[in-house]
């Protein structure tokens, strides 16, 4: 479904397990149409990727238009689908330097799916990203912002889209001051520094990897997370962050059967 448009450019959402757009184990998956080429932001869990492909085609985009797959980070719900999408579209995979090994090895040993004995497939990464890099997608330019905290390889992507500053926030920042999974081992100083950088951007629209997206005044949502991270531990982890796909996998074991289907691999 089309989320934003500006002249010849558009941004679509083709996946999102938590919103029922694709398989429940998928993070939100976006496609940027830059005019003469398109790019995917993340590749999903790799379970029933045909569902997302059908969404893409309903939006009038052929898979072959996708020339780049840009990963916000390499957790399995974002990156396990890389091999399938690379075969289907021929796109190059771009990931932060610290996540390259995870994508190419395809192990995801700590994932729910690996612990249930379901194999994954790696895929070659064409370009290792660093903070400050620029990625061209047709007539659009995306700025890479390294935002460690949720994971050490997390990046956010900033694009000037018409009159709006649009941020693909990955699992770093969600709507309403939400955040990705944290634990006692999280580097909260790095997380706070990352969110402060994003808050300073004064973005208009936030397209995160889970929960709802925000199409106006998104900077207020980022600022709320900045205040939470600058406060007490209990301000951040007072309750468990129950977002997909973890919630689904812990409450609906039948989803592992989907992953074992030949067409899902």
PyMOL commands that set and color helices and strands:
alter all, ss='L'
color gray80, all
select helices_A, chain A and resi 17-19+49-58+63-65+76-79+82-89+97-105+112-115+175-177+188-199+219-229+233-237+246-251+255-260+262-264
alter helices_A, ss='H'
color red, helices_A
select strands_A, chain A and resi 2-6+9-15+29-33+38-41+66-70+92-96+127-129+134-137+140-146+155-161+164-170+205-208
alter strands_A, ss='S'
color yellow, strands_A
deselect
rebuild
show_as cartoon
